[in-house]
Amino acid sequence: MVDISGINHIAFLTSDLDRLTGFYEELFGARKVVELPIPEPEGPGRHALIAVGAGATLHVFEFAKIRPRLSGRCSSAVASITSP
């Protein structure tokens, strides 16, 4: 059995990166670690890493061409694991 020691990052889409970043900064004291543009052909868009504590980050994607469905589902998650 593999032991999960924590969450590395959670990736998801947003239609407003600035609003989402501001929310986590104000409410949780999180901080934006990096923000980068997403070039063509996938973009235009932006993505950012937001440190939320305990080594975990949010990896947020904002695309100008794609309006994410507001389903409340996470698009992906990555866990840190320990080897026996």
PDB file with one MODEL, atoms N, CA, C and O in Angstrom:
MODEL        1
ATOM      1  N   MET A   1       0.838  -1.175   0.000  1.00  0.00           N
ATOM      2  CA  MET A   1       0.000   0.000   0.000  1.00  0.00           C
ATOM      3  C   MET A   1       0.889   1.247   0.000  1.00  0.00           C
ATOM      4  O   MET A   1       1.930   1.268   0.658  1.00  0.00           O
ATOM      5  N   VAL A   2       0.481   2.280  -0.734  1.00  0.00           N
ATOM      6  CA  VAL A   2       1.209   3.542  -0.823  1.00  0.00           C
ATOM      7  C   VAL A   2       0.635   4.522   0.184  1.00  0.00           C
ATOM      8  O   VAL A   2      -0.581   4.692   0.275  1.00  0.00           O
ATOM      9  N   ASP A   3       1.516   5.168   0.942  1.00  0.00           N
ATOM     10  CA  ASP A   3       1.074   6.186   1.894  1.00  0.00           C
ATOM     11  C   ASP A   3       1.098   7.552   1.226  1.00  0.00           C
ATOM     12  O   ASP A   3       2.120   7.954   0.670  1.00  0.00           O
ATOM     13  N   ILE A   4      -0.014   8.264   1.276  1.00  0.00           N
ATOM     14  CA  ILE A   4      -0.071   9.624   0.747  1.00  0.00           C
ATOM     15  C   ILE A   4       0.357  10.565   1.862  1.00  0.00           C
ATOM     16  O   ILE A   4      -0.230  10.580   2.944  1.00  0.00           O
ATOM     17  N   SER A   5       1.399  11.355   1.576  1.00  0.00           N
ATOM     18  CA  SER A   5       1.923  12.243   2.608  1.00  0.00           C
ATOM     19  C   SER A   5       1.435  13.679   2.464  1.00  0.00           C
ATOM     20  O   SER A   5       1.700  14.514   3.329  1.00  0.00           O
ATOM     21  N   GLY A   6       0.727  13.972   1.386  1.00  0.00           N
ATOM     22  CA  GLY A   6       0.209  15.323   1.218  1.00  0.00           C
ATOM     23  C   GLY A   6      -0.166  15.617  -0.211  1.00  0.00           C
ATOM     24  O   GLY A   6       0.039  14.792  -1.102  1.00  0.00           O
ATOM     25  N   ILE A   7      -0.708  16.773  -0.427  1.00  0.00           N
ATOM     26  CA  ILE A   7      -1.107  17.218  -1.767  1.00  0.00           C
ATOM     27  C   ILE A   7      -0.019  18.133  -2.306  1.00  0.00           C
ATOM     28  O   ILE A   7       0.405  19.067  -1.626  1.00  0.00           O
ATOM     29  N   ASN A   8       0.437  17.867  -3.535  1.00  0.00           N
ATOM     30  CA  ASN A   8       1.428  18.717  -4.184  1.00  0.00           C
ATOM     31  C   ASN A   8       0.742  19.911  -4.831  1.00  0.00           C
ATOM     32  O   ASN A   8       1.063  21.057  -4.518  1.00  0.00           O
ATOM     33  N   HIS A   9      -0.209  19.645  -5.740  1.00  0.00           N
ATOM     34  CA  HIS A   9      -0.962  20.745  -6.330  1.00  0.00           C
ATOM     35  C   HIS A   9      -2.299  20.253  -6.858  1.00  0.00           C
ATOM     36  O   HIS A   9      -2.495  19.066  -7.119  1.00  0.00           O
ATOM     37  N   ILE A  10      -3.202  21.196  -7.006  1.00  0.00           N
ATOM     38  CA  ILE A  10      -4.512  20.951  -7.602  1.00  0.00           C
ATOM     39  C   ILE A  10      -4.629  21.909  -8.776  1.00  0.00           C
ATOM     40  O   ILE A  10      -4.404  23.109  -8.619  1.00  0.00           O
ATOM     41  N   ALA A  11      -4.977  21.396  -9.949  1.00  0.00           N
ATOM     42  CA  ALA A  11      -5.098  22.215 -11.152  1.00  0.00           C
ATOM     43  C   ALA A  11      -6.562  22.353 -11.537  1.00  0.00           C
ATOM     44  O   ALA A  11      -7.326  21.389 -11.484  1.00  0.00           O
ATOM     45  N   PHE A  12      -6.945  23.570 -11.927  1.00  0.00           N
ATOM     46  CA  PHE A  12      -8.310  23.804 -12.383  1.00  0.00           C
ATOM     47  C   PHE A  12      -8.389  25.042 -13.246  1.00  0.00           C
ATOM     48  O   PHE A  12      -7.434  25.814 -13.325  1.00  0.00           O
ATOM     49  N   LEU A  13      -9.537  25.237 -13.902  1.00  0.00           N
ATOM     50  CA  LEU A  13      -9.780  26.367 -14.787  1.00  0.00           C
ATOM     51  C   LEU A  13     -10.569  27.445 -14.074  1.00  0.00           C
ATOM     52  O   LEU A  13     -11.361  27.169 -13.173  1.00  0.00           O
ATOM     53  N   THR A  14     -10.337  28.687 -14.498  1.00  0.00           N
ATOM     54  CA  THR A  14     -11.134  29.806 -14.013  1.00  0.00           C
ATOM     55  C   THR A  14     -11.337  30.778 -15.163  1.00  0.00           C
ATOM     56  O   THR A  14     -10.549  30.806 -16.109  1.00  0.00           O
ATOM     57  N   SER A  15     -12.382  31.565 -15.081  1.00  0.00           N
ATOM     58  CA  SER A  15     -12.601  32.600 -16.087  1.00  0.00           C
ATOM     59  C   SER A  15     -12.045  33.942 -15.632  1.00  0.00           C
ATOM     60  O   SER A  15     -12.052  34.901 -16.404  1.00  0.00           O
ATOM     61  N   ASP A  16     -11.555  34.033 -14.376  1.00  0.00           N
ATOM     62  CA  ASP A  16     -11.023  35.291 -13.848  1.00  0.00           C
ATOM     63  C   ASP A  16      -9.884  35.003 -12.872  1.00  0.00           C
ATOM     64  O   ASP A  16     -10.109  34.855 -11.671  1.00  0.00           O
ATOM     65  N   LEU A  17      -8.671  34.925 -13.391  1.00  0.00           N
ATOM     66  CA  LEU A  17      -7.497  34.582 -12.585  1.00  0.00           C
ATOM     67  C   LEU A  17      -7.241  35.615 -11.490  1.00  0.00           C
ATOM     68  O   LEU A  17      -6.900  35.252 -10.365  1.00  0.00           O
ATOM     69  N   ASP A  18      -7.400  36.892 -11.808  1.00  0.00           N
ATOM     70  CA  ASP A  18      -7.143  37.933 -10.813  1.00  0.00           C
ATOM     71  C   ASP A  18      -8.112  37.840  -9.632  1.00  0.00           C
ATOM     72  O   ASP A  18      -7.704  37.973  -8.478  1.00  0.00           O
ATOM     73  N   ARG A  19      -9.372  37.614  -9.919  1.00  0.00           N
ATOM     74  CA  ARG A  19     -10.377  37.499  -8.852  1.00  0.00           C
ATOM     75  C   ARG A  19     -10.106  36.280  -7.974  1.00  0.00           C
ATOM     76  O   ARG A  19     -10.179  36.366  -6.748  1.00  0.00           O
ATOM     77  N   LEU A  20      -9.796  35.150  -8.600  1.00  0.00           N
ATOM     78  CA  LEU A  20      -9.529  33.926  -7.847  1.00  0.00           C
ATOM     79  C   LEU A  20      -8.284  34.094  -6.970  1.00  0.00           C
ATOM     80  O   LEU A  20      -8.288  33.707  -5.802  1.00  0.00           O
ATOM     81  N   THR A  21      -7.218  34.673  -7.538  1.00  0.00           N
ATOM     82  CA  THR A  21      -5.991  34.897  -6.776  1.00  0.00           C
ATOM     83  C   THR A  21      -6.259  35.820  -5.591  1.00  0.00           C
ATOM     84  O   THR A  21      -5.810  35.547  -4.478  1.00  0.00           O
ATOM     85  N   GLY A  22      -6.986  36.904  -5.824  1.00  0.00           N
ATOM     86  CA  GLY A  22      -7.320  37.835  -4.754  1.00  0.00           C
ATOM     87  C   GLY A  22      -8.112  37.184  -3.641  1.00  0.00           C
ATOM     88  O   GLY A  22      -7.890  37.477  -2.466  1.00  0.00           O
ATOM     89  N   PHE A  23      -9.038  36.300  -3.998  1.00  0.00           N
ATOM     90  CA  PHE A  23      -9.848  35.586  -3.014  1.00  0.00           C
ATOM     91  C   PHE A  23      -8.968  34.759  -2.083  1.00  0.00           C
ATOM     92  O   PHE A  23      -9.104  34.852  -0.863  1.00  0.00           O
ATOM     93  N   TYR A  24      -8.062  33.946  -2.646  1.00  0.00           N
ATOM     94  CA  TYR A  24      -7.200  33.094  -1.827  1.00  0.00           C
ATOM     95  C   TYR A  24      -6.189  33.913  -1.030  1.00  0.00           C
ATOM     96  O   TYR A  24      -5.851  33.545   0.095  1.00  0.00           O
ATOM     97  N   GLU A  25      -5.703  35.017  -1.594  1.00  0.00           N
ATOM     98  CA  GLU A  25      -4.771  35.876  -0.861  1.00  0.00           C
ATOM     99  C   GLU A  25      -5.460  36.526   0.338  1.00  0.00           C
ATOM    100  O   GLU A  25      -4.916  36.539   1.442  1.00  0.00           O
ATOM    101  N   GLU A  26      -6.647  37.057   0.117  1.00  0.00           N
ATOM    102  CA  GLU A  26      -7.360  37.766   1.186  1.00  0.00           C
ATOM    103  C   GLU A  26      -7.892  36.821   2.256  1.00  0.00           C
ATOM    104  O   GLU A  26      -7.733  37.084   3.448  1.00  0.00           O
ATOM    105  N   LEU A  27      -8.509  35.746   1.851  1.00  0.00           N
ATOM    106  CA  LEU A  27      -9.173  34.861   2.806  1.00  0.00           C
ATOM    107  C   LEU A  27      -8.209  33.918   3.523  1.00  0.00           C
ATOM    108  O   LEU A  27      -8.364  33.663   4.717  1.00  0.00           O
ATOM    109  N   PHE A  28      -7.211  33.399   2.799  1.00  0.00           N
ATOM    110  CA  PHE A  28      -6.340  32.372   3.366  1.00  0.00           C
ATOM    111  C   PHE A  28      -4.889  32.815   3.541  1.00  0.00           C
ATOM    112  O   PHE A  28      -4.076  32.037   4.041  1.00  0.00           O
ATOM    113  N   GLY A  29      -4.541  34.035   3.147  1.00  0.00           N
ATOM    114  CA  GLY A  29      -3.163  34.476   3.237  1.00  0.00           C
ATOM    115  C   GLY A  29      -2.251  33.786   2.241  1.00  0.00           C
ATOM    116  O   GLY A  29      -1.033  33.768   2.419  1.00  0.00           O
ATOM    117  N   ALA A  30      -2.834  33.214   1.189  1.00  0.00           N
ATOM    118  CA  ALA A  30      -2.042  32.547   0.151  1.00  0.00           C
ATOM    119  C   ALA A  30      -1.255  33.597  -0.627  1.00  0.00           C
ATOM    120  O   ALA A  30      -1.533  34.793  -0.536  1.00  0.00           O
ATOM    121  N   ARG A  31      -0.264  33.132  -1.397  1.00  0.00           N
ATOM    122  CA  ARG A  31       0.492  34.080  -2.217  1.00  0.00           C
ATOM    123  C   ARG A  31       0.743  33.491  -3.601  1.00  0.00           C
ATOM    124  O   ARG A  31       0.985  32.294  -3.756  1.00  0.00           O
ATOM    125  N   LYS A  32       0.678  34.364  -4.594  1.00  0.00           N
ATOM    126  CA  LYS A  32       0.958  33.945  -5.962  1.00  0.00           C
ATOM    127  C   LYS A  32       2.464  33.785  -6.111  1.00  0.00           C
ATOM    128  O   LYS A  32       3.218  34.732  -5.887  1.00  0.00           O
ATOM    129  N   VAL A  33       2.903  32.586  -6.488  1.00  0.00           N
ATOM    130  CA  VAL A  33       4.318  32.287  -6.626  1.00  0.00           C
ATOM    131  C   VAL A  33       4.816  32.708  -8.004  1.00  0.00           C
ATOM    132  O   VAL A  33       5.895  33.287  -8.130  1.00  0.00           O
ATOM    133  N   VAL A  34       4.034  32.418  -9.023  1.00  0.00           N
ATOM    134  CA  VAL A  34       4.417  32.742 -10.395  1.00  0.00           C
ATOM    135  C   VAL A  34       3.164  32.874 -11.245  1.00  0.00           C
ATOM    136  O   VAL A  34       2.164  32.196 -11.012  1.00  0.00           O
ATOM    137  N   GLU A  35       3.233  33.757 -12.235  1.00  0.00           N
ATOM    138  CA  GLU A  35       2.174  33.883 -13.242  1.00  0.00           C
ATOM    139  C   GLU A  35       2.838  33.955 -14.601  1.00  0.00           C
ATOM    140  O   GLU A  35       3.763  34.742 -14.804  1.00  0.00           O
ATOM    141  N   LEU A  36       2.372  33.138 -15.531  1.00  0.00           N
ATOM    142  CA  LEU A  36       2.965  33.077 -16.861  1.00  0.00           C
ATOM    143  C   LEU A  36       1.881  33.107 -17.926  1.00  0.00           C
ATOM    144  O   LEU A  36       0.764  32.646 -17.693  1.00  0.00           O
ATOM    145  N   PRO A  37       2.210  33.655 -19.109  1.00  0.00           N
ATOM    146  CA  PRO A  37       1.245  33.622 -20.213  1.00  0.00           C
ATOM    147  C   PRO A  37       1.183  32.225 -20.824  1.00  0.00           C
ATOM    148  O   PRO A  37       2.138  31.453 -20.747  1.00  0.00           O
ATOM    149  N   ILE A  38       0.052  31.925 -21.423  1.00  0.00           N
ATOM    150  CA  ILE A  38      -0.109  30.691 -22.199  1.00  0.00           C
ATOM    151  C   ILE A  38      -0.169  31.132 -23.661  1.00  0.00           C
ATOM    152  O   ILE A  38      -1.140  31.767 -24.071  1.00  0.00           O
ATOM    153  N   PRO A  39       0.866  30.802 -24.461  1.00  0.00           N
ATOM    154  CA  PRO A  39       0.908  31.245 -25.851  1.00  0.00           C
ATOM    155  C   PRO A  39       0.023  30.402 -26.761  1.00  0.00           C
ATOM    156  O   PRO A  39      -0.491  29.360 -26.353  1.00  0.00           O
ATOM    157  N   GLU A  40      -0.148  30.860 -27.990  1.00  0.00           N
ATOM    158  CA  GLU A  40      -0.836  30.083 -29.019  1.00  0.00           C
ATOM    159  C   GLU A  40      -0.087  28.766 -29.213  1.00  0.00           C
ATOM    160  O   GLU A  40       1.119  28.761 -28.969  1.00  0.00           O
ATOM    161  N   PRO A  41      -0.671  27.684 -29.616  1.00  0.00           N
ATOM    162  CA  PRO A  41      -2.061  27.552 -30.031  1.00  0.00           C
ATOM    163  C   PRO A  41      -3.042  27.304 -28.888  1.00  0.00           C
ATOM    164  O   PRO A  41      -4.251  27.392 -29.099  1.00  0.00           O
ATOM    165  N   GLU A  42      -2.558  26.998 -27.684  1.00  0.00           N
ATOM    166  CA  GLU A  42      -3.475  26.744 -26.570  1.00  0.00           C
ATOM    167  C   GLU A  42      -4.108  28.034 -26.062  1.00  0.00           C
ATOM    168  O   GLU A  42      -5.270  28.036 -25.656  1.00  0.00           O
ATOM    169  N   GLY A  43      -3.354  29.130 -26.082  1.00  0.00           N
ATOM    170  CA  GLY A  43      -3.812  30.411 -25.550  1.00  0.00           C
ATOM    171  C   GLY A  43      -4.540  31.223 -26.581  1.00  0.00           C
ATOM    172  O   GLY A  43      -4.975  30.672 -27.593  1.00  0.00           O
ATOM    173  N   PRO A  44      -4.689  32.478 -26.374  1.00  0.00           N
ATOM    174  CA  PRO A  44      -4.036  33.204 -25.305  1.00  0.00           C
ATOM    175  C   PRO A  44      -4.680  32.911 -23.957  1.00  0.00           C
ATOM    176  O   PRO A  44      -5.865  32.593 -23.861  1.00  0.00           O
ATOM    177  N   GLY A  45      -3.874  33.026 -22.945  1.00  0.00           N
ATOM    178  CA  GLY A  45      -4.354  32.785 -21.592  1.00  0.00           C
ATOM    179  C   GLY A  45      -3.222  33.006 -20.606  1.00  0.00           C
ATOM    180  O   GLY A  45      -2.135  33.457 -20.967  1.00  0.00           O
ATOM    181  N   ARG A  46      -3.502  32.678 -19.352  1.00  0.00           N
ATOM    182  CA  ARG A  46      -2.499  32.795 -18.297  1.00  0.00           C
ATOM    183  C   ARG A  46      -2.632  31.602 -17.370  1.00  0.00           C
ATOM    184  O   ARG A  46      -3.686  30.969 -17.304  1.00  0.00           O
ATOM    185  N   HIS A  47      -1.561  31.300 -16.655  1.00  0.00           N
ATOM    186  CA  HIS A  47      -1.662  30.325 -15.576  1.00  0.00           C
ATOM    187  C   HIS A  47      -0.779  30.785 -14.442  1.00  0.00           C
ATOM    188  O   HIS A  47       0.205  31.494 -14.655  1.00  0.00           O
ATOM    189  N   ALA A  48      -1.131  30.380 -13.237  1.00  0.00           N
ATOM    190  CA  ALA A  48      -0.417  30.823 -12.053  1.00  0.00           C
ATOM    191  C   ALA A  48      -0.358  29.704 -11.034  1.00  0.00           C
ATOM    192  O   ALA A  48      -1.215  28.822 -10.998  1.00  0.00           O
ATOM    193  N   LEU A  49       0.681  29.762 -10.202  1.00  0.00           N
ATOM    194  CA  LEU A  49       0.791  28.882  -9.041  1.00  0.00           C
ATOM    195  C   LEU A  49       0.539  29.733  -7.811  1.00  0.00           C
ATOM    196  O   LEU A  49       1.156  30.783  -7.632  1.00  0.00           O
ATOM    197  N   ILE A  50      -0.368  29.276  -6.967  1.00  0.00           N
ATOM    198  CA  ILE A  50      -0.719  29.984  -5.741  1.00  0.00           C
ATOM    199  C   ILE A  50      -0.392  29.076  -4.574  1.00  0.00           C
ATOM    200  O   ILE A  50      -0.994  28.013  -4.423  1.00  0.00           O
ATOM    201  N   ALA A  51       0.568  29.491  -3.738  1.00  0.00           N
ATOM    202  CA  ALA A  51       0.978  28.698  -2.570  1.00  0.00           C
ATOM    203  C   ALA A  51      -0.072  28.857  -1.477  1.00  0.00           C
ATOM    204  O   ALA A  51      -0.384  29.974  -1.064  1.00  0.00           O
ATOM    205  N   VAL A  52      -0.613  27.735  -1.011  1.00  0.00           N
ATOM    206  CA  VAL A  52      -1.668  27.771   0.011  1.00  0.00           C
ATOM    207  C   VAL A  52      -1.219  27.177   1.343  1.00  0.00           C
ATOM    208  O   VAL A  52      -2.019  27.067   2.273  1.00  0.00           O
ATOM    209  N   GLY A  53       0.059  26.792   1.442  1.00  0.00           N
ATOM    210  CA  GLY A  53       0.588  26.277   2.701  1.00  0.00           C
ATOM    211  C   GLY A  53       0.855  24.792   2.684  1.00  0.00           C
ATOM    212  O   GLY A  53       0.300  24.058   1.866  1.00  0.00           O
ATOM    213  N   ALA A  54       1.710  24.352   3.592  1.00  0.00           N
ATOM    214  CA  ALA A  54       2.083  22.938   3.760  1.00  0.00           C
ATOM    215  C   ALA A  54       2.628  22.333   2.471  1.00  0.00           C
ATOM    216  O   ALA A  54       2.471  21.135   2.234  1.00  0.00           O
ATOM    217  N   GLY A  55       3.271  23.156   1.633  1.00  0.00           N
ATOM    218  CA  GLY A  55       3.850  22.670   0.388  1.00  0.00           C
ATOM    219  C   GLY A  55       2.851  22.467  -0.729  1.00  0.00           C
ATOM    220  O   GLY A  55       3.219  21.974  -1.795  1.00  0.00           O
ATOM    221  N   ALA A  56       1.604  22.830  -0.521  1.00  0.00           N
ATOM    222  CA  ALA A  56       0.559  22.642  -1.535  1.00  0.00           C
ATOM    223  C   ALA A  56       0.356  23.922  -2.341  1.00  0.00           C
ATOM    224  O   ALA A  56       0.451  25.027  -1.806  1.00  0.00           O
ATOM    225  N   THR A  57       0.077  23.760  -3.627  1.00  0.00           N
ATOM    226  CA  THR A  57      -0.206  24.899  -4.489  1.00  0.00           C
ATOM    227  C   THR A  57      -1.459  24.654  -5.315  1.00  0.00           C
ATOM    228  O   THR A  57      -1.842  23.513  -5.576  1.00  0.00           O
ATOM    229  N   LEU A  58      -2.082  25.742  -5.715  1.00  0.00           N
ATOM    230  CA  LEU A  58      -3.153  25.703  -6.706  1.00  0.00           C
ATOM    231  C   LEU A  58      -2.518  26.067  -8.035  1.00  0.00           C
ATOM    232  O   LEU A  58      -1.787  27.055  -8.112  1.00  0.00           O
ATOM    233  N   HIS A  59      -2.776  25.298  -9.083  1.00  0.00           N
ATOM    234  CA  HIS A  59      -2.280  25.592 -10.423  1.00  0.00           C
ATOM    235  C   HIS A  59      -3.502  25.989 -11.231  1.00  0.00           C
ATOM    236  O   HIS A  59      -4.281  25.143 -11.671  1.00  0.00           O
ATOM    237  N   VAL A  60      -3.652  27.291 -11.417  1.00  0.00           N
ATOM    238  CA  VAL A  60      -4.870  27.853 -11.996  1.00  0.00           C
ATOM    239  C   VAL A  60      -4.616  28.264 -13.437  1.00  0.00           C
ATOM    240  O   VAL A  60      -3.610  28.902 -13.747  1.00  0.00           O
ATOM    241  N   PHE A  61      -5.550  27.887 -14.320  1.00  0.00           N
ATOM    242  CA  PHE A  61      -5.471  28.211 -15.743  1.00  0.00           C
ATOM    243  C   PHE A  61      -6.635  29.107 -16.131  1.00  0.00           C
ATOM    244  O   PHE A  61      -7.781  28.841 -15.771  1.00  0.00           O
ATOM    245  N   GLU A  62      -6.333  30.174 -16.872  1.00  0.00           N
ATOM    246  CA  GLU A  62      -7.355  31.065 -17.424  1.00  0.00           C
ATOM    247  C   GLU A  62      -7.106  31.142 -18.929  1.00  0.00           C
ATOM    248  O   GLU A  62      -6.024  31.540 -19.362  1.00  0.00           O
ATOM    249  N   PHE A  63      -8.095  30.766 -19.718  1.00  0.00           N
ATOM    250  CA  PHE A  63      -7.985  30.804 -21.179  1.00  0.00           C
ATOM    251  C   PHE A  63      -8.975  31.796 -21.742  1.00  0.00           C
ATOM    252  O   PHE A  63     -10.145  31.799 -21.362  1.00  0.00           O
ATOM    253  N   ALA A  64      -8.507  32.649 -22.657  1.00  0.00           N
ATOM    254  CA  ALA A  64      -9.392  33.625 -23.289  1.00  0.00           C
ATOM    255  C   ALA A  64     -10.387  32.949 -24.228  1.00  0.00           C
ATOM    256  O   ALA A  64     -11.516  33.420 -24.371  1.00  0.00           O
ATOM    257  N   LYS A  65      -9.987  31.861 -24.864  1.00  0.00           N
ATOM    258  CA  LYS A  65     -10.836  31.194 -25.862  1.00  0.00           C
ATOM    259  C   LYS A  65     -11.797  30.180 -25.257  1.00  0.00           C
ATOM    260  O   LYS A  65     -12.760  29.779 -25.911  1.00  0.00           O
ATOM    261  N   ILE A  66     -11.553  29.763 -24.027  1.00  0.00           N
ATOM    262  CA  ILE A  66     -12.347  28.704 -23.415  1.00  0.00           C
ATOM    263  C   ILE A  66     -13.038  29.239 -22.176  1.00  0.00           C
ATOM    264  O   ILE A  66     -12.387  29.792 -21.290  1.00  0.00           O
ATOM    265  N   ARG A  67     -14.336  29.083 -22.108  1.00  0.00           N
ATOM    266  CA  ARG A  67     -15.091  29.442 -20.915  1.00  0.00           C
ATOM    267  C   ARG A  67     -15.357  28.154 -20.144  1.00  0.00           C
ATOM    268  O   ARG A  67     -16.136  27.318 -20.603  1.00  0.00           O
ATOM    269  N   PRO A  68     -14.732  27.974 -18.990  1.00  0.00           N
ATOM    270  CA  PRO A  68     -14.920  26.716 -18.247  1.00  0.00           C
ATOM    271  C   PRO A  68     -16.352  26.560 -17.762  1.00  0.00           C
ATOM    272  O   PRO A  68     -17.010  27.529 -17.383  1.00  0.00           O
ATOM    273  N   ARG A  69     -16.816  25.319 -17.782  1.00  0.00           N
ATOM    274  CA  ARG A  69     -18.119  25.023 -17.207  1.00  0.00           C
ATOM    275  C   ARG A  69     -17.996  25.087 -15.700  1.00  0.00           C
ATOM    276  O   ARG A  69     -17.023  24.598 -15.126  1.00  0.00           O
ATOM    277  N   LEU A  70     -18.960  25.676 -15.075  1.00  0.00           N
ATOM    278  CA  LEU A  70     -18.930  25.800 -13.618  1.00  0.00           C
ATOM    279  C   LEU A  70     -19.561  24.568 -12.992  1.00  0.00           C
ATOM    280  O   LEU A  70     -20.687  24.614 -12.498  1.00  0.00           O
ATOM    281  N   SER A  71     -18.822  23.467 -13.020  1.00  0.00           N
ATOM    282  CA  SER A  71     -19.352  22.208 -12.507  1.00  0.00           C
ATOM    283  C   SER A  71     -18.903  21.947 -11.075  1.00  0.00           C
ATOM    284  O   SER A  71     -19.434  21.054 -10.416  1.00  0.00           O
ATOM    285  N   GLY A  72     -17.930  22.717 -10.584  1.00  0.00           N
ATOM    286  CA  GLY A  72     -17.419  22.498  -9.239  1.00  0.00           C
ATOM    287  C   GLY A  72     -16.455  21.327  -9.151  1.00  0.00           C
ATOM    288  O   GLY A  72     -16.042  20.954  -8.053  1.00  0.00           O
ATOM    289  N   ARG A  73     -16.090  20.742 -10.279  1.00  0.00           N
ATOM    290  CA  ARG A  73     -15.184  19.601 -10.267  1.00  0.00           C
ATOM    291  C   ARG A  73     -13.747  20.046 -10.492  1.00  0.00           C
ATOM    292  O   ARG A  73     -13.485  21.020 -11.197  1.00  0.00           O
ATOM    293  N   CYS A  74     -12.853  19.339  -9.899  1.00  0.00           N
ATOM    294  CA  CYS A  74     -11.422  19.584 -10.077  1.00  0.00           C
ATOM    295  C   CYS A  74     -10.972  18.868 -11.347  1.00  0.00           C
ATOM    296  O   CYS A  74     -11.381  17.734 -11.597  1.00  0.00           O
ATOM    297  N   SER A  75     -10.132  19.521 -12.150  1.00  0.00           N
ATOM    298  CA  SER A  75      -9.687  18.887 -13.384  1.00  0.00           C
ATOM    299  C   SER A  75      -8.576  17.885 -13.141  1.00  0.00           C
ATOM    300  O   SER A  75      -8.472  16.903 -13.876  1.00  0.00           O
ATOM    301  N   SER A  76      -7.743  18.100 -12.137  1.00  0.00           N
ATOM    302  CA  SER A  76      -6.703  17.136 -11.814  1.00  0.00           C
ATOM    303  C   SER A  76      -6.147  17.413 -10.424  1.00  0.00           C
ATOM    304  O   SER A  76      -6.279  18.518  -9.897  1.00  0.00           O
ATOM    305  N   ALA A  77      -5.544  16.426  -9.859  1.00  0.00           N
ATOM    306  CA  ALA A  77      -4.903  16.594  -8.554  1.00  0.00           C
ATOM    307  C   ALA A  77      -3.649  15.744  -8.541  1.00  0.00           C
ATOM    308  O   ALA A  77      -3.620  14.674  -9.149  1.00  0.00           O
ATOM    309  N   VAL A  78      -2.621  16.200  -7.861  1.00  0.00           N
ATOM    310  CA  VAL A  78      -1.371  15.459  -7.771  1.00  0.00           C
ATOM    311  C   VAL A  78      -1.033  15.291  -6.293  1.00  0.00           C
ATOM    312  O   VAL A  78      -1.024  16.264  -5.540  1.00  0.00           O
ATOM    313  N   ALA A  79      -0.763  14.081  -5.888  1.00  0.00           N
ATOM    314  CA  ALA A  79      -0.437  13.812  -4.482  1.00  0.00           C
ATOM    315  C   ALA A  79       1.045  13.480  -4.343  1.00  0.00           C
ATOM    316  O   ALA A  79       1.639  12.868  -5.231  1.00  0.00           O
ATOM    317  N   SER A  80       1.632  13.885  -3.227  1.00  0.00           N
ATOM    318  CA  SER A  80       2.994  13.476  -2.898  1.00  0.00           C
ATOM    319  C   SER A  80       2.903  12.135  -2.167  1.00  0.00           C
ATOM    320  O   SER A  80       2.109  11.986  -1.239  1.00  0.00           O
ATOM    321  N   ILE A  81       3.705  11.175  -2.580  1.00  0.00           N
ATOM    322  CA  ILE A  81       3.658   9.864  -1.930  1.00  0.00           C
ATOM    323  C   ILE A  81       5.033   9.485  -1.408  1.00  0.00           C
ATOM    324  O   ILE A  81       6.056   9.980  -1.880  1.00  0.00           O
ATOM    325  N   THR A  82       5.033   8.611  -0.440  1.00  0.00           N
ATOM    326  CA  THR A  82       6.295   8.112   0.108  1.00  0.00           C
ATOM    327  C   THR A  82       6.485   6.680  -0.352  1.00  0.00           C
ATOM    328  O   THR A  82       5.526   5.919  -0.479  1.00  0.00           O
ATOM    329  N   SER A  83       7.730   6.327  -0.599  1.00  0.00           N
ATOM    330  CA  SER A  83       8.040   4.948  -1.003  1.00  0.00           C
ATOM    331  C   SER A  83       8.370   4.134   0.241  1.00  0.00           C
ATOM    332  O   SER A  83       8.964   4.652   1.187  1.00  0.00           O
ATOM    333  N   PRO A  84       7.984   2.855   0.239  1.00  0.00           N
ATOM    334  CA  PRO A  84       8.299   2.003   1.397  1.00  0.00           C
ATOM    335  C   PRO A  84       9.781   1.726   1.490  1.00  0.00           C
ATOM    336  O   PRO A  84      10.222   1.027   2.402  1.00  0.00           O
TER     337      PRO A  84
ENDMDL
END
